[in-house]
Amino acid sequence: MSDLIHRKSDEENNSKKSSFEYVPTYAVSGSDSSQNSLDPKYLVSLILKYKFLIALFIILGGVGAWFYADTLTPIYRSFGTMIISENSSGDDELSKIISQTTGVGTGTTLANEVQVLRSREFARSIAEDLIKEDPGDRSEFPILWNVDEDEGDVSRASESSVTGRIRNGLSVERPERDSEVLEITFDSPSSEEAAHITNRAMELYVERSTQQNRRAAESTAQFLEREKLEVKEKLDRAEERLNNYMDETGNVRIDEQGSQLITQQTTVEGELRQVQIELESVNEAIGNYERQIDRLSPGLEEQFSEAIGPRIRNLQEQLAQYEGERTLILTKNPNVRDREETPPRLKYLDEEIERAKQDIRDLSSQLFSEDEEYMGIDSEERAQMVSESQTRLTELRIEKNQLESRLNALQERSEELDESLESLPDGMMQLARLQRDVAINEELYLNVSQQYSEMSVLQQSQFGFGRIIDTAILSGSPVSPNKKILLLLGIMIGGVLSAGIIAIREFMDNSINNLDMLKMSYLPLLAAVPVIEKTKRSKLKSSKGENARYSDDLVVIKDRSHLASEAIRRLKNNLIYQNGEVPPKTIALTSAEKGDGKSTIVSNLAVSFAEVGYKTLLIDTDFRRPKQHTNFGYDNSTGLTDYLSGKTGIKALVKDTDINLLKFVGSGGKHEAPDTLVSSKKFNEFLNQMESVFDVIILDTPPFGIVSDSTALLKRAKTTVLVTKYRKTNRGVFQKTVEDLERINANIGGIVVNGFDHRKETASGYGSGYYKSVYDNYESYV
């Protein structure tokens, strides 16, 4: 019982060892089939195998892309550069007055000006100028024309159409984030149009910004002129009252104390008037910014006012108190600024003022966090405009609080000086007041007159924010379509399509298309016989003379140097030396499917054995589709079926051939039950008799994968060789055939691959290009 168990276990192991289990080549890397990485050698082999298909698709993709590019309308791009200074007039007092008076001033933010250049209104201005100018025909300026492709009608485009085209084609970019340089580009089917519109956009921007700055300066000059006339009237009235009083009373001088009070009062009143002017301009600027923010994002200003809440208002009140106290100290002690060491109280006030300002800035900045997204504004640049406007508005409100604090302090100081003047004698007090009024108005008049004169000069010297650096020039080559990119894209698409086709073809291919598949069956590969049809027919010898009746499939006779001849000889040698130095007595060849070339291998193998001195008998037992008689030039009127049925004798059965030591037995005529012939007692007796006469008997059997006629014969044969055809035999049928042969205990000696084409082989077991190298070396050697 123990021996039976061990024997059964050994049989199971042998069965597992010889069973065919295909593992795809792409799941095997080198010799380790457990790895799931993609084998580079397999990929290279696959590319070489389909190199012509890949090349075809790549060429078609490239050519198609090139012709497609020719059908597209070429687009030309012209670009120019300009610099936009955020404060073209500097930070002087006049610029500050303009900024406070108008709300925009002589400087600007770069983000705002980018939006101006991208705005529809700016594009409309360019379109209006272009339509009026009418610079060229339709070929040079297609933007001015509409073309009906269906009817072929051509008409002038409307201003709104031209505006939309300009806005879509015009691009404004900032090459470097910290730079004030802008790059203006325009895309057009016409190089002339692209350059013209780019230059016109830059010129128009410079013109409009110049006009804006001059209008701002003009508005400020008018404001100063009104102030100047008002102060002049007050000065004239003050001088008139002083002169009348001196004429009436005869008092023309005051003492030193009165003179000092008048000087101090003049200084305080001058500062007071200046603060009032600045406060008025700041209030106007605040109103301008509030209206601007409300246009950008309605409701945001209300949110801002609510968001700062009590905390910011408390800080503003503290700031006003500190500013007021500081102003009083400086007003009462004009020389305190000249001291080497700042008084402790003044130093404390400076620190508290700076702290309060910083706290206000920090609270205000919380309103502009990214989380709130500016009341739903998605545009980053628009949000930036809102943020910058809010920041400026916060600064103006802080400045307003400071000015109000200074104003209150100066008013208190003015009231104190008025009380001091009241202490003077009546006549001197009246004279001091009149002289004070004249001095104050005279000082104001001089200041306003000077500012008005400077603003009048500045009004004429104002220029735009932008300065053109590089003008746009005609482009020599289009930017679109980019033929190089399209060509590369076409080549890539061609490569991808070819890869897809290859993947589908390889996936759908269920045939034995790789010699590595056969290695997985654990059966020895005895030979790979190259394809001899079509490509090798021209190299076969002429069929005249003693070999005239043999089929061209007998390549070992027709062309001994042929690669197929060498493969047959290698098969013969493997069969001889596989089990020692004597070939098996009976060798049966079968296949998994019909058309695998089994009969061609059988006839060539029989000739190969006979040529080296073995007495060889070839028996055709494929009673359904016999072919051996055609290979050797015999008819099939008399054969094995006739002998087994008693119609002929053994002497007439065995036929001679022109090959020494080679005899041939044909299948004979049709039989109703061919599956019973090789199982008959008479056939076994015949085969035993032949084994005593011949060294090697080669049996051509039916395809065992589809018919079971030869079951008894395959079981009886000393060695069974399974023939499969490269890239034709179904891999599942092949696997089932191996399993069926093992099930009947056939002695499978190995596998022969027929019709092998080394140019299509992707096996990498022996390294990439192994079979090509072997076959190329063989052809050059022989």
Secondary structure as UniProt FT lines:
FT   HELIX           2..18
FT   HELIX           25..27
FT   TURN            30..31
FT   TURN            33..34
FT   HELIX           40..49
FT   HELIX           51..71
FT   STRAND          75..84
FT   TURN            88..91
FT   HELIX           93..102
FT   HELIX           110..118
FT   HELIX           120..133
FT   TURN            138..140
FT   HELIX           142..144
FT   STRAND          145..147
FT   TURN            149..151
FT   STRAND          154..156
FT   HELIX           159..169
FT   STRAND          170..173
FT   TURN            177..178
FT   STRAND          181..188
FT   HELIX           191..249
FT   HELIX           256..296
FT   TURN            298..299
FT   HELIX           300..332
FT   HELIX           334..338
FT   HELIX           344..365
FT   HELIX           366..368
FT   HELIX           370..372
FT   HELIX           373..376
FT   HELIX           380..422
FT   HELIX           426..461
FT   STRAND          466..470
FT   HELIX           483..508
FT   HELIX           515..519
FT   TURN            520..522
FT   STRAND          525..530
FT   TURN            535..536
FT   HELIX           537..539
FT   HELIX           545..547
FT   TURN            548..549
FT   TURN            552..553
FT   HELIX           555..558
FT   TURN            560..561
FT   HELIX           563..577
FT   TURN            578..579
FT   STRAND          586..591
FT   TURN            594..595
FT   HELIX           598..611
FT   TURN            612..613
FT   STRAND          616..620
FT   HELIX           628..631
FT   TURN            632..633
FT   HELIX           640..644
FT   TURN            645..646
FT   HELIX           650..653
FT   STRAND          655..656
FT   TURN            660..661
FT   STRAND          662..665
FT   HELIX           674..676
FT   TURN            677..679
FT   HELIX           681..691
FT   TURN            692..693
FT   STRAND          696..700
FT   TURN            704..706
FT   TURN            709..710
FT   HELIX           711..716
FT   STRAND          719..725
FT   TURN            726..728
FT   HELIX           731..743
FT   TURN            744..745
FT   STRAND          748..756
FT   HELIX           758..760
FT   TURN            765..766
FT   TURN            768..769
FT   HELIX           770..781
//
